[in-house]
């Protein structure tokens, strides 16, 4: 067995600066098995057609064990930094920029998941997306109004 770290991120703010802390969770994977590891950058998952192609590559890989590492969709990381900068600068256009991110992910999900007969996968994804966007919106609003300044 060997361990693989799964990383998530937690945002903190202090004195009008935003910090990101990585939270790790280890998972144990079988050792001695043949693994195929795929890494796809943002351009590779930039739109629904490209995501569909990535899925095809993974599905068609004959390896018995597969790991896929994917980046954020093309330009989304830059968009997220832009959100933070706008909120820190008290530029309320962060609200419209966040809506663009929501729409990009929503449209991609609909294109990829809308053919499901009962729309279960699409509904689940959109529910998680909405929750994540609301959490992000609350954090950005706190940064915008200067809550971070009181720490």
SVG drawing of the C-alpha trace seen along z (x, -y; Angstrom):
<svg xmlns="http://www.w3.org/2000/svg" viewBox="-37 -50 42 56">
<polyline fill="none" stroke="black" stroke-width="0.4" points="0.0,0.0 1.1,-3.6 -0.5,-6.8 -1.8,-9.5 -2.7,-13.0 -5.9,-14.6 -5.7,-18.3 -8.5,-20.8 -8.3,-24.5 -9.5,-26.7 -9.5,-30.5 -8.5,-32.8 -8.3,-36.6 -6.3,-39.0 -5.5,-42.7 -7.1,-42.8 -4.9,-40.0 -6.3,-36.6 -4.4,-33.4 -5.1,-29.9 -4.3,-26.9 -4.2,-23.5 -6.1,-20.8 -4.9,-17.2 -6.6,-13.9 -4.6,-10.8 -6.0,-7.8 -4.3,-4.4 -4.0,-2.8 -2.9,0.8 0.8,1.2 2.2,3.3 -0.7,2.8 -0.4,1.1 -1.7,-2.4 -2.3,-4.9 -2.1,-8.5 -3.6,-11.2 -3.0,-14.9 -5.1,-17.4 -4.5,-21.1 -7.1,-23.9 -7.1,-24.0 -7.8,-20.3 -11.0,-20.9 -11.8,-24.3 -15.2,-23.5 -17.7,-20.7 -16.3,-19.2 -12.8,-19.1 -14.1,-17.5 -15.9,-14.9 -12.6,-14.1 -10.8,-13.8 -13.5,-11.4 -13.1,-9.3 -9.3,-9.1 -9.8,-7.9 -12.5,-5.4 -10.6,-4.0 -7.4,-3.5 -7.1,0.2 -5.3,-0.1 -7.1,1.7 -6.4,-1.3 -6.6,-4.9 -6.1,-8.2 -7.1,-11.5 -5.8,-14.9 -7.6,-17.8 -7.0,-21.5 -9.8,-24.1 -11.4,-24.9 -9.4,-27.2 -9.1,-30.7 -11.1,-29.9 -8.1,-30.2 -7.4,-33.6 -11.0,-34.5 -10.9,-33.4 -7.9,-35.6 -9.7,-38.5 -12.7,-37.9 -10.5,-38.2 -8.7,-41.3 -12.0,-43.0 -13.5,-42.2 -10.3,-43.4 -10.4,-46.6 -14.1,-47.1 -14.9,-46.8 -18.5,-45.5 -18.0,-44.1 -16.9,-40.9 -20.6,-40.0 -20.9,-40.0 -17.6,-38.2 -18.8,-35.5 -22.0,-35.2 -19.8,-34.6 -18.1,-31.7 -21.4,-30.3 -22.8,-30.4 -19.6,-28.9 -19.9,-25.9 -23.7,-25.7 -23.7,-25.7 -20.9,-23.1 -22.8,-20.8 -26.0,-21.1 -24.1,-20.2 -22.5,-17.2 -25.2,-15.8 -28.6,-16.9 -29.0,-13.6 -29.6,-11.7 -33.3,-10.5 -34.1,-11.5 -31.6,-14.4 -30.4,-13.1 -26.7,-13.7 -27.4,-17.2 -29.6,-18.1 -27.0,-16.9 -24.2,-18.8 -26.2,-22.0 -27.1,-21.8 -23.5,-21.4 -22.5,-24.2 -25.1,-26.5 -24.0,-25.8 -20.3,-26.4 -21.1,-29.6 -23.2,-30.8 -20.3,-30.0 -17.8,-31.8 -20.2,-34.8 -20.4,-35.0 -16.6,-34.9 -16.2,-37.6 -18.8,-39.8 -17.0,-39.5 -13.8,-40.5 -15.6,-43.4 -17.1,-44.9 -13.9,-44.6 -14.6,-41.9 -11.1,-40.7 -9.8,-44.1 -11.0,-43.4 -8.9,-40.3"/>
</svg>
